[in-house]
Amino acid sequence: MIDHAHDLACVREATDRLLAAVAKLDNASLAEPSRLPGWSRGHVLAHLARNADALVNVLQGRPMYASAEVRDADIERDAPRPLEDQVADVRESAARFQAAGDAPADWTRTVELRNGVTDSAARVPFRRWAEVELHHVDLGIGYELEDLPAEFLERETGFLTDRFSGHPDVPATRVTDAARAWSTGREADEPGVTVTGRPADLVGWLAGRRDGAALEVRGGALPKLPPL
C-alpha cells in the first residue's frame, strides 16, 4: 500500500536538500546549461516550481496544465529570473503542494495527469518526490544518482519498470540489482534480456540520465527505452 503521508515527508526532505544546494549558487551559474539538453539550470528550477503548482491542480481536480504550450511558455518565462526569485518560487510552490497534500482527501481516488495519464491520488506525492530528486541531479551541482536515498532508488526502479511494462518497443527484460528483480517490456513467458547493475545505474538508464554503459547485459543488447 502506498503511504502518501510518508512520501509527502520525503518530498519535504528532498526539497530542503535542493533548496540548500541551490542557495549556494549565483545568478551566473543559473544561466549555465543543466544536464538536460536545451535547458539552463534556471529552466530546471522554473519547471520544478510550475510542476508543484501543476500537481496541486491534479490533487484539486483541475487539469494539470492549461496546455502543453502554456506549460512550456511558463518555463521559458521564468527561467531567466535571478537566484533570489527562483529560490523563493521553488520554496513557495513546494509549500502550496505540501498544503494540498495535507488537506483531508480520498487518497484512493483516480486523478488525471498529462496526456490522459491516470493514477491513484496516493501516488502523486511519490511522483513529486521523483521530480525533485531527479531534477536536483539534472542541475549538475554535485548531487548525483549515487546520492539518492536507497528507498527512492528501489521504488523508482519499480515505478519505471512498471511504466515500460507491456511496451511493444521494449523486449521482455529482467532488471536486477542482484538483490531484487523487476520485469518490464513486452509480455513473454521468460524475459529474453537480463540487465544487472547498481541501483543508481539502473535508475540512470531507466530515467534516461545514463546510457547504461555500466550495466551488465545478458541475452541480447541493452534495450532502447522510449522517452519518459
C-alpha positions as CSV (number, residue, x, y, z in Angstrom):
1,M,0.0,0.0,0.0
2,I,1.3,3.5,-0.9
3,D,1.8,5.7,2.2
4,H,1.2,9.2,0.8
5,A,2.0,10.8,4.2
6,H,5.4,9.2,4.2
7,D,6.0,10.3,0.6
8,L,5.0,13.8,1.4
9,A,7.6,13.9,4.2
10,C,10.2,12.6,1.7
11,V,9.2,15.3,-0.7
12,R,9.8,17.9,2.0
13,E,13.2,16.5,2.9
14,A,14.2,16.3,-0.8
15,T,13.1,19.9,-1.4
16,D,15.0,21.1,1.6
17,R,18.2,19.4,0.2
18,L,17.6,21.0,-3.1
19,L,17.0,24.5,-1.8
20,A,20.0,24.3,0.5
21,A,22.2,23.4,-2.5
22,V,20.7,26.0,-4.9
23,A,21.1,28.8,-2.3
24,K,24.9,28.4,-2.8
25,L,24.7,29.3,-6.5
26,D,24.7,32.7,-8.1
27,N,22.9,34.3,-11.0
28,A,25.6,33.5,-13.5
29,S,25.6,29.8,-12.6
30,L,21.8,29.7,-13.0
31,A,22.2,30.7,-16.7
32,E,24.7,27.9,-17.3
33,P,23.5,24.7,-19.0
34,S,22.0,22.0,-16.9
35,R,22.3,18.3,-17.8
36,L,19.0,18.4,-19.7
37,P,19.5,19.3,-23.4
38,G,18.5,22.9,-24.2
39,W,17.7,23.8,-20.6
40,S,19.7,26.0,-18.3
41,R,19.7,25.5,-14.5
42,G,17.1,28.3,-14.4
43,H,14.9,26.2,-16.7
44,V,15.1,23.2,-14.3
45,L,14.1,25.4,-11.3
46,A,11.3,27.0,-13.2
47,H,10.0,23.6,-14.2
48,L,10.2,22.4,-10.6
49,A,8.1,25.3,-9.3
50,R,5.5,25.1,-12.1
51,N,5.3,21.3,-11.6
52,A,4.5,21.7,-7.9
53,D,1.6,24.0,-8.9
54,A,0.5,21.6,-11.6
55,L,0.3,18.7,-9.1
56,V,-1.8,20.9,-6.8
57,N,-4.1,21.2,-9.8
58,V,-4.2,17.5,-10.1
59,L,-5.0,16.9,-6.4
60,Q,-7.7,19.5,-6.5
61,G,-9.4,18.1,-9.6
62,R,-8.3,20.6,-12.2
63,P,-6.3,20.0,-15.4
64,M,-2.6,19.6,-14.7
65,Y,-1.6,22.3,-17.2
66,A,-3.8,24.5,-19.3
67,S,-2.0,23.1,-22.3
68,A,1.5,21.9,-23.3
69,E,2.1,25.3,-24.9
70,V,1.3,27.2,-21.7
71,R,3.5,24.8,-19.7
72,D,6.5,25.4,-22.0
73,A,5.9,29.2,-22.1
74,D,5.7,29.4,-18.3
75,I,9.1,27.7,-18.0
76,E,10.7,29.9,-20.6
77,R,9.2,33.0,-18.9
78,D,10.5,32.0,-15.5
79,A,13.9,30.5,-16.4
80,P,15.9,33.8,-16.6
81,R,14.9,35.1,-13.2
82,P,17.6,35.9,-10.6
83,L,18.5,33.3,-7.9
84,E,16.5,35.0,-5.1
85,D,13.3,34.8,-7.2
86,Q,14.0,31.2,-8.3
87,V,14.6,30.0,-4.7
88,A,11.5,31.8,-3.4
89,D,9.3,30.4,-6.1
90,V,10.5,26.8,-5.6
91,R,10.0,27.2,-1.8
92,E,6.6,28.8,-2.1
93,S,5.3,26.4,-4.7
94,A,6.6,23.5,-2.7
95,A,4.7,24.8,0.3
96,R,1.5,25.0,-1.7
97,F,1.9,21.4,-2.8
98,Q,2.5,20.3,0.8
99,A,-0.6,22.1,1.9
100,A,-2.7,20.4,-0.8
101,G,-1.2,17.1,0.3
102,D,-2.0,17.7,3.9
103,A,-5.7,18.5,3.2
104,P,-8.2,15.8,4.0
105,A,-9.0,13.8,0.8
106,D,-9.9,10.5,-0.6
107,W,-6.4,9.2,-1.5
108,T,-7.9,6.1,-3.2
109,R,-9.4,8.2,-6.0
110,T,-8.1,8.3,-9.5
111,V,-6.6,11.5,-10.8
112,E,-5.6,12.6,-14.3
113,L,-2.1,13.9,-15.1
114,R,-0.7,15.0,-18.5
115,N,-1.7,13.4,-21.8
116,G,-4.6,11.4,-20.4
117,V,-2.4,9.5,-17.9
118,T,-4.3,8.5,-14.8
119,D,-3.0,7.3,-11.4
120,S,-4.1,6.9,-7.8
121,A,-4.1,10.2,-5.9
122,A,-1.9,8.4,-3.3
123,R,0.9,8.1,-5.8
124,V,1.1,11.8,-6.6
125,P,3.5,12.6,-3.7
126,F,5.9,9.9,-5.0
127,R,5.7,11.4,-8.5
128,R,6.7,14.8,-7.0
129,W,9.5,13.2,-5.0
130,A,10.9,11.8,-8.3
131,E,10.7,15.2,-9.9
132,V,12.6,16.9,-7.0
133,E,15.3,14.2,-6.7
134,L,16.0,13.6,-10.4
135,H,16.0,17.3,-11.3
136,H,18.3,18.0,-8.4
137,V,20.7,15.6,-10.2
138,D,20.0,17.4,-13.5
139,L,21.2,20.7,-12.1
140,G,24.8,19.3,-12.2
141,I,25.8,20.9,-8.9
142,G,27.3,18.0,-7.0
143,Y,24.2,15.9,-6.3
144,E,24.5,12.6,-8.2
145,L,22.4,9.5,-8.7
146,E,24.5,7.7,-6.1
147,D,23.4,10.3,-3.5
148,L,19.7,9.5,-3.9
149,P,18.1,7.7,-1.0
150,A,18.1,3.9,-1.2
151,E,14.4,3.8,-0.8
152,F,13.9,6.2,-3.6
153,L,16.2,4.2,-5.9
154,E,14.3,1.0,-5.3
155,R,10.9,2.5,-5.7
156,E,11.8,4.5,-8.8
157,T,13.2,1.3,-10.4
158,G,9.8,-0.4,-9.7
159,F,7.9,2.7,-11.0
160,L,9.9,2.9,-14.2
161,T,9.9,-0.8,-15.0
162,D,6.1,-0.7,-14.5
163,R,5.9,2.2,-16.9
164,F,7.6,0.3,-19.7
165,S,5.8,-3.0,-18.9
166,G,3.9,-4.2,-21.9
167,H,5.5,-1.6,-24.2
168,P,5.7,-3.1,-27.7
169,D,9.1,-1.5,-28.4
170,V,10.8,-2.8,-25.4
171,P,11.9,-6.5,-25.4
172,A,10.9,-8.7,-22.4
173,T,13.6,-7.7,-19.9
174,R,14.5,-8.7,-16.3
175,V,16.1,-5.8,-14.4
176,T,18.0,-6.7,-11.3
177,D,20.4,-5.1,-8.7
178,A,21.4,-8.6,-7.6
179,A,19.2,-8.3,-4.5
180,R,15.8,-7.5,-6.2
181,A,14.4,-8.1,-9.6
182,W,11.7,-6.5,-11.8
183,S,10.2,-7.4,-15.2
184,T,9.5,-4.9,-17.9
185,G,8.9,-4.7,-21.7
186,R,6.8,-7.0,-23.9
187,E,4.9,-9.9,-22.3
188,A,6.8,-13.2,-22.6
189,D,6.9,-16.5,-20.7
190,E,10.6,-15.8,-19.9
191,P,12.5,-12.5,-20.3
192,G,15.0,-12.6,-23.1
193,V,17.3,-10.0,-21.7
194,T,18.6,-9.6,-18.2
195,V,20.1,-6.2,-17.1
196,T,22.1,-6.1,-13.9
197,G,23.6,-3.2,-12.2
198,R,23.9,-0.9,-9.1
199,P,20.6,0.8,-8.1
200,A,21.9,4.2,-9.2
201,D,23.0,2.9,-12.6
202,L,19.6,1.2,-13.2
203,V,17.7,4.3,-12.4
204,G,20.0,6.3,-14.5
205,W,19.3,4.1,-17.5
206,L,15.6,3.8,-16.9
207,A,15.2,7.5,-16.4
208,G,17.2,8.5,-19.4
209,R,20.0,10.0,-17.3
210,R,22.7,7.5,-18.2
211,D,23.5,5.4,-21.3
212,G,23.7,2.1,-19.5
213,A,27.4,1.5,-20.2
214,A,27.9,0.5,-16.5
215,L,25.2,-2.2,-16.7
216,E,25.8,-5.9,-17.3
217,V,23.5,-7.2,-20.1
218,R,22.8,-10.9,-20.9
219,G,20.6,-12.4,-23.6
220,G,20.9,-9.6,-26.1
221,A,21.6,-5.9,-26.4
222,L,20.6,-3.3,-23.8
223,P,17.0,-2.3,-24.7
224,K,16.5,1.1,-26.1
225,L,13.8,2.7,-23.9
226,P,11.2,5.2,-25.1
227,P,11.5,8.8,-23.7
228,L,9.7,9.5,-20.5
